[in-house]
Amino acid sequence: MGHTQAVSFELHVEYVFNAPPEVVFDAFTDTNAQKEWWGLEPVDPVAAESHLWVGGSWNTVWGQPGEEFRDESVFQAVERPHHLAIASTLTGPDGAVLNTETETRFEEEDGKTRLTVVATGYPTALVRDMFQNGLLKALALLDERVVQKRT
């Protein structure tokens, strides 16, 4: 009898911020700041709430009315300012569901922060690449609109 194994394509992103880990971590987890950098387009409405502790939730809604994406996450690890782990369920406007697990590390390097995101659960390379490209754009907006203003 054969066995079926689920395939997951891993997402791996690194981004260097010219700010210490405390600033980047706080900006990354600030739900008010999230409205400035998260979403498919910078103009998409964002609603976010977070309970930043292990077992706490981090819920985000973005997209145009009637076309919203909903990300419901639970913190698996919170170690300010160095590490976050979350389990997420993303529901698209069409009802499609994607479950992922994400580790985010904030490492100090000469007064800067190397943010590393590793996530699993993507069913195809195409889906993973789409999320990877979106995350890189979001991190650039986080840097430009939030982190640089806090340093």
N, C-alpha and C positions, 0 to 999 in steps of 0.2 A: 504494500500500500504506500502511495506517495504522500509526501508532506508538502503543504503549501506554506510558504514563508512570505510575510508581508515585506514589500520593498519600500524603503524610505530613502529619499535623496537628501543628503545633509547640506544645509546652508551654512556657509562660513564667511563672515564679514569682519574686516578689521578697519578701524577708522581712528586716526590720531587727532586729538583735540589739544590746542595750545592752552590748557588749563589743568589744574590739579584734579585728581579723582573725586574729591568732595564736591567740587563745582559741577563736574560732568554728571556724577551720580544723582545729585539733587535736581539738576535740570532735566535729566532723563526721566525721573520718577515724579516730577511736578505735574499734576494733572492740569493746572492752569497753563503752564508752559506748553503742554502737549497740544493745546489748541493752535499753537503757532507753527508746529512742525510736523504734525501727524496727519495722514489722509492721502488720498490719491492725488489731489491737486491742492495747492496751498489755500484755495478758496473754499474747500469742502468744510461744512460745519463739523465740528468735533464735540462730542460730549464724553467726558471721562471722569471716572471716580476711582479712587484707589484706597486700599487699606493695607499699608506697607508693613506687613508682618507675615511670618510664616502661617499659611492657612488663610490669609487675607485675600481679597479679590482685587483685580485691576480690570475694570470694564471700560471699553471704549466703543463709541459709535461714530462712524464717519461716512460721508457720501451725501449725495443730494436726496431730498425727501422722496421716499418711495424706492430709492436705490441704495439704502444704507447697508453697510457692513457692520457686523457686531462681533467684537472680540471679547470673550469672557475668559479671564485668566485667573489662576490661583497661584499665589506665591508658594514655591516649594523651599526656597532659601532666600534670606535677606541678610546680607552682611555688608552694611554701609561702611565705607564707600567702594567696596571691592567686588561684590558678587551678587547677582540676582539669578534665580532659577524660577521658571514659571511653566505651568501646563496650561495650554490655551485651546479654546474651541472658537474658531472663526466661522461665522455663518454669513454667507453672501446674500445679496438681494434675491437670488433665485432659490434660496433655501439650501444650497450646497454647503456642506460642513467639512472643515479641515481641522484636525486635531494635531497639535504640535507640542513639543517640549523644547524649551529654549534656555540656554545658559548664557549669561552676559557677564563678562569680566571687565573691570576697570583697573588697569595696571599703570602705576606711575612710572614714567620714564623721563628723567631729567626735567622735572617740572611740568611735563605734559602727561596726557592720559591716552593709553592705547586701549580702546574699547574693542573687545572681541565678542562677537555673537556667533554661537553655534546652535543650530536648531535642527530637529529631526521631525519627520512626519509628512514630508512632502511626497506625494505619490508619483510624480514624474520630474524629470530634469527641467522641463518647460515651466511647471508650476513653481519649482524651487527658484529658478532663474528670475521669474517675474517678481517673486517676493524679495529676492536678493537685490535686484535693481531698485525696487521701491524703497527698501531699507536704506540703501546707500544714499538715495535722494533725500530721504527723511533725516538721516544723520547730518547731511550737509546743511539742511535747513535748521536743525537743532543747533549746530555749530554757529551758523550765521545769525539766527534770530534770537537765540537764548544764551548760549554759553559765552559768546563774545561780549554780550552786554553785562554779564555777571563778573567778568574779570577786569 
